[in-house]
Amino acid sequence: MISAATGVVTPYTVPGWLIDALQATVLVLVAAAATGVVLIRQPVRQVVALSVYGLLLAVLFLVFQAPDVSLSELSVGAVALPILLLLALAKVRERDR
């Protein structure tokens, strides 16, 4: 059954209000994580918070039906970038000694 207003209806269709609630929840979590990254002052803890923020962004993109962007954010924002930042912090601290 196809409806112009709602699109394709299958046995696996999720109600619209549930999707809206999920999107709003993830948006609030992303906003809270972004605020946490900004407010944290210790560099190592900030990198860990940035990694969590990247993971939440990947979930946000997945919820908004952008799986390709979600995979890119997951690989770069939640894995590669924090590792590079931690290595850079270790190098700076080593040089300061």
RAHU-V999341 format. One record per backbone hydrogen bond with DSSP energy under -0.5 kcal/mol. NH is the residue of the N-H (numbers start at 1). CO is the residue of the C=O. If there is no record, write none. Layout:
NH	CO
NH	CO
This chain:
3	7
7	3
9	1
10	8
13	10
18	15
19	15
20	16
21	17
22	18
23	19
24	20
25	21
26	22
27	23
28	24
29	25
30	26
31	27
32	28
33	29
34	30
35	31
36	32
37	33
38	34
39	35
40	36
46	42
47	43
48	44
49	45
50	46
51	47
52	48
53	49
54	50
55	51
56	52
57	53
58	54
59	55
60	56
61	57
62	58
63	59
64	60
65	62
66	61
70	66
71	67
72	68
73	69
74	70
75	71
76	72
77	73
78	73
80	75
81	76
83	79
84	80
85	81
86	82
87	83
88	84
89	85
90	86
91	87
92	88
93	89
94	90
95	91
96	92
97	93
